[in-house]
């Protein structure tokens, strides 16, 4: 039995830095023994099929292979398609009624306690809002991520220390769900 996974790479291909060409990423995933490899956009989204059932081991293997191939470390999260679908279904915001740039999901490498965000005065950022999910944070930013003051506050090192986190807009969230559907 095999599973479709998404690999979410953090902080690559931004302003010409930490370049990981998607064709080379697809090739690398194939060399790691994965099948049905595809990428989406240039921002570090890949999907693949694997018989392995340990997402942590898949993550470590991919991170090591990327560093060996490209010469720099890249934080990755590998998640099965069922998890991605569950995150999309659990969205606390009316995403179907909003533009894709208004809702974002930040995926974390581990469960995150609400106490981590206790220092944030959520009311000060209205109408922006966030909610926690299963190793995920949902952000509603009506003016988009680039103008979001809440996104900046949520990304401060004091809040994210010790976490691997990477964000995707709602359009990408849905596309990855579609691409990993078995």
Backbone torsions as a table, in degrees:
resi	resn	phi	psi	omega
1	UNK	NA	138.1	179.1
2	UNK	-125.7	162.3	-175.3
3	UNK	-128.7	144.1	171.8
4	UNK	-86.7	132.9	-179.8
5	UNK	-124.0	157.8	167.6
6	UNK	-113.9	137.3	171.9
7	UNK	-106.3	122.2	179.9
8	UNK	-109.0	110.0	-179.0
9	UNK	-93.3	139.5	-175.5
10	UNK	-101.3	128.8	167.9
11	UNK	69.5	35.7	177.0
12	UNK	-108.1	159.5	174.4
13	UNK	54.2	37.6	178.3
14	UNK	-103.6	118.1	179.4
15	UNK	52.6	37.4	176.5
16	UNK	78.7	4.9	-179.0
17	UNK	-101.9	153.4	177.5
18	UNK	49.7	56.3	-175.5
19	UNK	-74.4	125.7	172.8
20	UNK	-129.5	95.3	179.1
21	UNK	-60.9	136.9	-175.5
22	UNK	-63.5	-34.0	177.2
23	UNK	-62.3	-40.3	178.4
24	UNK	-70.8	-34.1	175.9
25	UNK	-65.2	-42.9	177.1
26	UNK	-60.6	-43.7	178.6
27	UNK	-61.0	-44.6	-179.7
28	UNK	-62.0	-44.3	178.7
29	UNK	-62.5	-37.9	175.5
30	UNK	-64.0	-41.2	177.9
31	UNK	-63.8	-27.2	177.3
32	UNK	-78.8	-0.6	175.9
33	UNK	95.6	8.4	-179.0
34	UNK	-86.6	155.5	-177.8
35	UNK	-119.9	170.7	177.6
36	UNK	49.9	43.8	-176.2
37	UNK	-78.4	135.0	175.3
38	UNK	-149.0	158.2	175.6
39	UNK	-124.0	162.3	179.2
40	UNK	-135.1	125.0	-176.8
41	UNK	58.9	-173.7	-178.2
42	UNK	-105.9	9.1	-170.9
43	UNK	-101.2	19.6	172.5
44	UNK	92.3	46.4	175.4
45	UNK	-122.0	120.4	177.6
46	UNK	-134.7	150.7	173.9
47	UNK	-126.3	152.8	-179.8
48	UNK	-161.4	161.5	176.0
49	UNK	-106.8	137.0	-180.0
50	UNK	-145.5	147.5	173.9
51	UNK	-80.2	-15.6	179.9
52	UNK	-68.0	148.1	-179.4
53	UNK	-123.0	17.4	-179.0
54	UNK	-115.3	98.6	-175.6
55	UNK	-64.0	-30.4	177.4
56	UNK	-66.9	-43.1	178.3
57	UNK	-65.4	-39.9	176.9
58	UNK	-62.3	-40.6	179.3
59	UNK	-62.8	-49.6	-178.8
60	UNK	-61.4	-43.6	178.9
61	UNK	-61.0	-42.1	179.5
62	UNK	-68.0	-44.5	179.5
63	UNK	-59.6	-43.4	179.5
64	UNK	-65.1	-41.9	179.9
65	UNK	-65.8	-39.5	178.8
66	UNK	-64.8	-45.0	-179.8
67	UNK	-63.4	-40.5	178.9
68	UNK	-65.5	-42.5	-176.7
69	UNK	-74.6	-43.3	-170.7
70	UNK	-104.6	-13.0	173.9
71	UNK	85.9	12.2	175.9
72	UNK	-149.6	152.2	-179.9
73	UNK	-77.3	146.5	175.8
74	UNK	-135.9	123.0	173.6
75	UNK	-70.4	136.0	-179.8
76	UNK	-130.7	153.4	168.4
77	UNK	-127.3	130.9	176.1
78	UNK	-114.2	125.1	-177.1
79	UNK	-134.1	138.7	177.4
80	UNK	-70.4	154.9	-179.4
81	UNK	-56.9	-37.0	179.8
82	UNK	-62.5	-38.5	177.1
83	UNK	-63.8	-46.8	-179.8
84	UNK	-59.6	-41.6	178.6
85	UNK	-64.5	-40.1	178.3
86	UNK	-63.6	-40.0	177.2
87	UNK	-63.2	-44.2	179.8
88	UNK	-63.6	-43.2	-179.3
89	UNK	-65.3	-30.0	-175.9
90	UNK	-87.3	4.3	-177.4
91	UNK	-55.0	124.6	-177.9
92	UNK	-81.3	-5.2	-179.8
93	UNK	-105.6	154.9	-179.4
94	UNK	-77.0	66.9	-172.2
95	UNK	-56.7	-34.3	-179.0
96	UNK	-65.6	-21.0	-179.5
97	UNK	-95.9	-3.9	-174.5
98	UNK	-113.1	166.7	173.0
99	UNK	-76.5	149.8	-179.1
100	UNK	-58.1	-28.0	-179.2
101	UNK	-79.2	-7.3	-177.4
102	UNK	-91.1	-18.2	179.9
103	UNK	-121.7	132.2	179.2
104	UNK	-131.2	152.1	172.8
105	UNK	-120.6	128.1	171.0
106	UNK	-101.8	121.2	178.7
107	UNK	-93.3	138.1	179.7
108	UNK	-114.9	157.7	178.1
109	UNK	-78.8	-8.2	-178.1
110	UNK	-153.7	168.6	175.1
111	UNK	-64.1	144.4	-177.6
112	UNK	-122.1	129.4	179.4
113	UNK	-82.7	145.3	178.7
114	UNK	-60.8	-28.3	-179.0
115	UNK	-60.1	-25.0	178.0
116	UNK	-59.9	-27.7	-175.3
117	UNK	-105.1	8.7	-174.7
118	UNK	-61.3	-28.3	-178.0
119	UNK	-75.0	-11.4	-179.9
120	UNK	-84.4	131.5	173.7
121	UNK	-89.1	92.2	-174.2
122	UNK	-57.0	-35.4	-179.1
123	UNK	-64.3	-27.1	-179.2
124	UNK	-68.7	-16.0	-176.1
125	UNK	-105.3	-0.6	-177.8
126	UNK	-54.6	140.8	13.0
127	UNK	-86.1	3.4	176.7
128	UNK	-67.1	147.1	-179.9
129	UNK	-147.2	159.0	171.3
130	UNK	-139.2	155.2	176.3
131	UNK	-141.0	148.5	177.4
132	UNK	-93.0	148.3	176.0
133	UNK	-134.9	-157.2	-179.4
134	UNK	-75.9	98.2	-176.9
135	UNK	54.6	34.5	-176.6
136	UNK	-150.0	155.9	174.2
137	UNK	-128.9	129.3	177.2
138	UNK	-97.8	132.2	179.3
139	UNK	-123.3	125.8	171.8
140	UNK	-101.8	114.8	-179.5
141	UNK	-128.4	93.1	-172.9
142	UNK	-58.3	-27.5	179.1
143	UNK	-97.8	10.2	179.0
144	UNK	92.8	164.2	-176.0
145	UNK	-66.7	-36.7	-177.3
146	UNK	-63.4	-23.0	-179.8
147	UNK	-108.8	5.1	-173.7
148	UNK	-80.6	117.0	174.1
149	UNK	-74.8	-31.9	178.2
150	UNK	-66.2	-40.2	178.4
151	UNK	-59.9	-40.5	177.9
152	UNK	-61.9	-46.4	-179.4
153	UNK	-63.8	-39.9	179.7
154	UNK	-68.5	-25.1	-178.3
155	UNK	-91.6	-0.3	179.6
156	UNK	-60.1	142.9	179.5
157	UNK	-55.3	-33.5	179.1
158	UNK	-62.7	-27.4	-179.3
159	UNK	-89.4	-39.6	-172.1
160	UNK	-99.1	0.5	-177.3
161	UNK	-50.8	129.9	177.5
162	UNK	84.3	2.3	-179.3
163	UNK	-112.1	146.7	163.5
164	UNK	-98.0	124.8	-177.2
165	UNK	-138.6	141.2	175.5
166	UNK	-147.9	138.6	-172.9
167	UNK	-109.5	150.1	175.7
168	UNK	-137.6	143.1	175.5
169	UNK	-74.8	166.5	-172.5
170	UNK	-62.1	-35.6	177.6
171	UNK	-59.9	-42.4	179.2
172	UNK	-69.7	-39.8	176.1
173	UNK	-53.5	-50.4	-177.9
174	UNK	-67.3	-38.0	179.3
175	UNK	-64.1	-41.0	179.1
176	UNK	-67.5	-35.2	174.3
177	UNK	-60.9	-47.0	179.2
178	UNK	-60.8	-44.4	-176.1
179	UNK	-70.4	-23.1	-178.7
180	UNK	-102.4	5.8	179.6
181	UNK	-68.4	127.8	177.6
182	UNK	-79.8	NA	NA
